[in-house]
C-alpha cells in the first residue's frame, strides 16, 4: 500500500512539473513572437495550447494570446482591411511585411473563434478568462481598427466581437446567468450597452423567428437575465464611461438613440410568448426599470393583456401594470375593473400572494369616484367568498369590505337592507355591472358574526354599529399566516381575562411580531 501511495504522489508531482513546463513554454514562445517575426510559426503552438484539456494550460494560453495580439494590434502588425484568403497570400503580389500581417491576422481570427467556443466551456474560470480577453480585444480594436474607416466615420466600434459574445451568452442549452453577471461591468459602458442592446434585439428576432415563436425556457431566461442587467442612465448623469472613446457626437443625440434602442429591445422581446415563470419576473421590474424609459408606455398593453391571461399572481401583477398606465399615461382601458372583479375567487384566500393581492386591490379601489354599482359588486363578491375563507383571510377581508362602504356611503344600503329570501346577486356573472349586487344585501357578514373564531366574529359585528369616517388600518393583518392566527387564538383567552380589549390586542400583536 505504501509503495502505491508513493507512486501516486510521484505521478502528481510529474503532472505538476508538466504544467509548469507547459506554462513556461507558452510564456517563452509569446516573448519570442513579440521580439522577432522569424518565430511567427510558434503562434500555432500557442493556439494548440488554447485547445488543451487541462484548465490551467488553457487559462495560461488565453492570457498569452491576450498579451500577444494586444501587442500586435498596438504595433499595427495585423492586416487592416478586407483580409484575403490564406491561399491568395501566396498568389498575389504582396510584400513580406504584408504577408506577415495577413498571416498574423488569420491567426488572430482563429484565436477569436477559439475564445468564443470557450465561453461555453465546462470550466467557469476558462469561460471568464475567454470573455474578459474578448472584451479586451474589442477595446483594442476600437483604438486600433482592423477595418478601413470611411471618411465620414469618426470612430470605429468592434460590433462583430460584441455580436459574437452576445450570441454565445444567449445560449439555448445552458444557463449563462453566472457569466452574464460577470459581463455586467461592461454594460456600465455607454457604447457597449448600446451595441449589446442592438445585438440582443437581432439575436432574439433571429432565434424566435427560426423557432416560430415557441417558448424556449433556457434561452429566454438568458435573454431576460442579460436584459435585466441593462440599467439605463438617469437624465442627470453624464455619459462619460466608454469602451471606445468617442468624439463629435452630442450627448443629447446619443441619449435619444440609447432610449430608442432600449424601447425596441424590450418590445421586441416581449412580443413573443414567454415561459409562465418569466411573466412575474418581468412584471416586477416593469414599473421602475422599463416603463420610465419607453416613449409610449401604452405599447405594453399587448404584453400586459397576455400576462393577465396567464392567471393567478401573474394576472394581478399585470393589472397593476395596466393601473399605472391608466393613471400615469391616460390609458383608456374599460375592462380593467371587470378583470380585477373576475380575479376574486376562492383561491385568492389560500395562496401566498393574497397579501399583495389585497394591498393592490385596496389601491385600485381607493378612488371615491368609482361607480356605486362597481363598489357594491366588489363588496358583495368578497362577502360571499368570505363564507368559506380561512380565519387568517377573513381578518383582512372584513375590514376591507367595511372600508369600501366607508368610501362610498351609497353602499350602506347593503348593510341596512333586510335579508331577502331570494338574493338577486348573481355570483356567476362576470360583468360587475350586471350582477345585481346593489339590489342585494351583505347578509353574509351577519352570518359571520357567529364564526367560531372570536376575532372574526368581532370584526363581522362592526356593521351592527354606525361606521366611523376613519378607515380601518388592516395593513398589519395582511401578512398574518394561519399559524399566527392560531397562535393569537391560543393566547387570546388567557390574556383577555387580565387586560382590557384594546390593550390585549396591542400586546398580542407585539407577541406575534416578536415571535416572527
N, C-alpha and C positions, 0 to 999 in steps of 0.2 A: 504493500500500500504506500509505504514511504517513497519507494522508487517512482511509483506512478505519480505521486504528488509533485516530486521534483521535476519529472518530465513535463507536466502541465505548466508549471511555473516557467520552465525553460522556454516552452512554446510561446507563452505570453510575452516573455522578455524579447523573444525573437520578433514577435509581431510588433511590439512597441518600437524596437530598433528599426524594423522595416518602415513603420510610419514616419519616424524621424528622418530616415534616409530619403523617403519619398518627398517629404516636405522640403528637405534641403535641396533635393534635385530640382523641385519646382522653383524654389527661390533663385537658385543659381541660373537656371535657364532664362527666367524673366530678366535677370540682371544682364545676361549676355545679349538677349534680344534687344534690350533698350540701348546697350552700348554699341552694338555693331550689327549692320544689316546682313553680314555674312552668316549670322546664326538664325536667319529668318525661318528655316525649316524646323527649328526647335519649337515653334508655335504649335506644331501638330502634337508634340508630346504634352504640351500644356492642355490642349483640348482633349487629349486622351485621358489625362488625369481627371479632367472635368466629368468624365463618364465612369469613374471608378465606382465600385460597390461599397467602398469604405467612406463613411460620413466625413471623417476628419480630412481625408485626402481631397474629397470634393470641395469642402469649405476652403481648404488651402488653395486649391486650383481656382476657385471663384475669386478669392482675394488677389491672386496673381494676375488673373485676367483683368480685374479692375485696374490694377497698377499699370499693366502693360498697355491696354487700349486707351486709358485716360492720357497716358504719356504720348501715345501716337496721335491721338486727337489734338492734343495741345501743340504738338510739333508739326501738325499738318502732314503727317506721314500716312494718312489714309486717303484713298482716292476720293475726289469730290466730283459729284455729278452722276449722270446715268452710268452705272457700272457695267462694263462689258462682261460677257460670259468668260469663264477662265480659258476655254479653248481659243477664244478670239484674241486673247492677250498675245499668243504666240504668232498668230497670223498677221495681226495689224502692225503698223509701223509705229511702235512705241519705244520710248527710251527706257533704259534700265531703271531710271528713277520712277517712271510711270508704272512699269511692270511691278516694281516692288510695292508701290502704294496700292495698285489694284489687288495684288496678291494678299496684302495685309487687310484690305477692306473685305475681301471674301472671307478671310479667317475671322474677322470681326463679326460678320453676319452669321457665321457658323456659331460663334460664341453666343450671340443673342438668341439663336434658336435653342441652344442647349440650356441657357439660363431660363428661358420661357418654359421649357419642359420641366425644369427643376421646381417651378412654382407648384407643380402637382406632385412633388416628391413625398415619400412617406416621412422623411425627417423634417421636423419643423425648422431646425437650425439651417438646413440646406435651403428650404423654402425662403426663409427670412433673408439669408445671405444673397440668394439669387434676386429677390425683389429689390433689396437695397442697392445692389450693383446695377440692376437695370435702370433704376431711378437716377443713379449717379451718371450712367451713360447718357440718359435723357438730358441731364443738366449740362454735361459736357458738349453734347450735340447742339444744345441751344447756344452755347458760347462759340463753338467751332462747327458750323453747319456742314453737313456732308452733301447737301444739295445746292446747286447753283441758284442763288436768290434772284428773283425777278427785280427789276429796278424799282418797282412800286412797293415791294415788301420791305418793311423797316426792321423786321426781326423774323427769326425762324424758330418755330416750336416743333419739337420732335413728336408730332402727332402719332406716327406709326408705332413708336415704342409704347406710348400711353394706351393706344387702342389695343395693342397686343397684350399688355399687362391686364387691362380691364377684362378682356376676353378670357384670360386664364383665371382671374379672380371670380368671374361669374360661371363657375363650373356647374355642369348639370348633374354631376355624380357625387361630388364631395362638398361637405360643409366647409366653407372657407372663412368662417367668422373670425377665427383667431388671426389669420393673416390679414384680413381686412382691417382689423383693429390696429395692426402694425402699420398698415398703409394710411391710417387716418392722419398721421403727422404731415403727409404730403398734401392731403386735402385742405390743409390750412393755407396753402399757397394759392393765390388767386388764379394764376394761369393754369395750374394743374387741376384745380377744382373745375374750372370752365371746360377744359378739354376732356376731363373724366366724365362730366355730365353728358357731353356730346357722344362720347364713346359708349356710355351705358345705354343711351337712347338708341343708338344704332344697333347695339347688340340685342336689346330687348325686341326691337322690331324684327330683326333677322331671325332670332331664335323662336319667338312666339308665332310669327307667321309661318315658319317652317313646320312647327308643330300644331298649326291650325288653332292656336289659342287655347289649347288644353292646359289644365293645371299641371305644372312641373314643380312640385314642392321644394326640392333641394335647390333648384335653380332660382326660383322666385324668392326663397329665403335669402340666398346670396345677394340677389339684386336689392332686396329691401335692406339688408344689413349694410350694404355699401351706400345706398341712398340715405339711410338714417344717420350715416356718419358725415353727410354733407351738411354743414351749417352755413347758412347764408350770412354774410357780414351785415352788421347794422348800418343804417344810412350814415350814422355819425362817424363810423370807423374809416380810417384812411387805408386805401388799398396799396400797401407797400411791400407785402411779402410775396415775392415771385421766384419761381424756379429759374426762369429766363428773364433777364432784365429787359423791360420794355421802354420804348421812347416814342413820343409822337401821338399817343392815344390818350384822350381825356378820360379822367376817372368817371365822369358822368356817363359818357358813351359806353365805357366798359361795364359799369354798373348795370345799365339798361340791358346790355347783351347778356349779362350774367343772369338777370331775372327772367329774361325770355327763355334762356336755356333751362333754368330751373323749372319753370312752368311747363314747358314742352316735355321735359323729362318725366315729371310726376304724372301728367295727364296721359302720356304715352304708356306708362307702366300700369296705371290704374284702370285703363280701358279694357284690360284683359281680366278674365275670371281669376280670382286669387284662391289659394288654399283657405279653408274656413278659418284656421287659426290666425291667418295673417290679417284678416279684416280688423280684428281687435287691435293688433299692433299698429296698424296704420291710423285707425280712428283715435287712438290715444294721443298720437303726436300731431294730429291734423290741425288742431286749433292754434297751437303755438309755433309749430315748425314748418307748416306747409301753407295754410291759407294766407298768412300775412305777406307772403312773397309771390302770390298769384294775382295778376292784374284783374282777372274776372273770376272771383271765387265761385260764382254760380255754375261754372263749368264742372264743378264737382257733383252736381245734382245726380248725374247718371251713376256715379260711383256710390253715393250715399243711398240711393234707391236700391241698388243691387245689394249693398251691405244690409239694408233693412230686411230684405227677403231671406237673409241667412237665418234669422230668428234669434231668440234668446238675448243674451247680453249684447250681441252684435247689433241687434235691431235698436236697442236703447241708445247705444253709442252713436249709431247712425242718425237717430232723431236728434241727438244732442248737436251733431254737426249741422243738420238742417236748421235747428233752432238758432244757431249762430248766424247762419246765412239769412234767416228771416229778420233777425233783429239788428244785425250789423251791416247787412248788404241789401236790405229791402227786397228779399226774395219773396215772391208770391207763391206760396205752397199750401193750397187749401186743404190738402189731405193730411196735414201734419197731425192735428189732434185726433183725427179718425184713426191714424196708425198708432198713436200713443194709446188710445182707448182700447184697441184690439190687442195690445200687449198685456192688458190686465186679465190675467188668467191664473188659476191656482198655482202654477209653477213659480210665479214671482215670489211667493212666500217661502219657498223651500230651497232656493239656490243661493249661492254665496254672494251674488251681486245684488241682493234685494236692497241693501242699504244704499248702494249707489242708485238703484232704480228710484227709490222714494226721494232721495236727495235731488235728483234731476227732475223728477215729476213735480216736486214742490216748486222748482224754478219755473218749469213750463207753465204751471197753473197759478203763478203768482200774480198775474195781471188782473186787476179789478174790472177790466173792460171786456172780459170774455162773456159770451152769451150765457144767460142763465140756464138754458136747456143743456148746454155743454157741461157746465159745472155740476148740474144736477145728475147728469149721466155718470160722471166720474164718481160722485159721492155714492150713488145708488149701486153702481157695479162693485165698488170697493166694499160696501156694506154687505152685499150678497156673498162676495168671496170670503168675507170675514167669518161667516158661519162655519167654515171648515178650515180656517187658518190656525196655525200653532200659536201659543201664547206669546212667544217672542215677536212674532209678526204683528199680532194684534196690538201690542203696546206702542207700535208706531203708526198702525193704520187708523186706530180710533182718534188720536189727536190730529192726524192728517185730515180725516173727514170733518172734524169739528172746525179746523182752520179754514177749510173750503167754505163752510157755511158762514163763518165769521166774515170772510172777504166778500161774500155775496149774500146779503141779508134776504134777498128774494127767495133764496133756497130754504129759509127757515120753515116754509110751509111743509117741507118734507118731514120735519120733526113734529109739528103740531097736528098734521093731518092724521085722523084716526086710522088704524089698520083696517084695510078693506078685505072682504072675503076673497075677492079676485084681484090680485095685484096686476095692474096693467103693464108693469115693466116687462120688457122683452129681452131677456138675458142673451139670447142667441143672435139678436140684431147687431150687425157690425157697425152700423151708422148711428152715432150718438144722437143725431137729430131725429131719429125715427124710433127710438127705443121706449118712448113714453115715460122716461124717468121722472119728469117734472109733475106728472099726474099720479105718481106713486107716493110712498112714504118710506121712512127708514125704520120699519118695524124690526129689522134685523138687529139694530142697536139695542132695542128694548129686550130682545131675546138674549143678547149677550150680557145683560145685567144679571143673569142667573148663571154666568160662567163659573166653572169650578175654581179658576184661578182668581184670587181676591183682587189683584191689581187690574186684571182685565175687567172684572165686574165693576170696579170703582171707576175706571176710565169710561165704560159704557154709560154709567149713570150721569155723566156730565151733561147729557142732553135733557135731563129732568129739570135743570135749572136754567135760567136765562144765561146765554153765553156772553162772556165778557168781550170787550173790544180787543183786548190783548190776546194775541195768538199763543197757543201752547208751543213751547220750545221742546220739540221732540228729537232734536239732533243727537242728544246724548244717548237716546234709546236706539238709534239707527244701527249700532254695531253690537247690540246685545245678542249673544248666542243663546240657543236653547239651554245649554248647560248653565249659563249665567242666570237665566230666568229661574231655573230650578234652584240655583244657589240662593237667589233672593227669597224664593218661597220658603226655603228651609229656615232661613234666618228671620223671616218676617214675623212669624207667630211669637217668637221669644222676645224680639226687640220691641214689638208693638205693645207688649204688656208693660213696658217700662217708660217708653218715650211717647210724646205726642206725635201725631201723624206726620207733620212736616219735618220734624227733626229726625224721625225714624227713616224717612225717605232719603234725606241727605246722608245719614250715616250709612245706609245700605249702599248707596251709590259709591261712597268712599271705599267701602269694603270691597265692592265688586271691582272697581278700577285698580285698587291696590292688589287684589288677587290676580289680576291680569299680569 
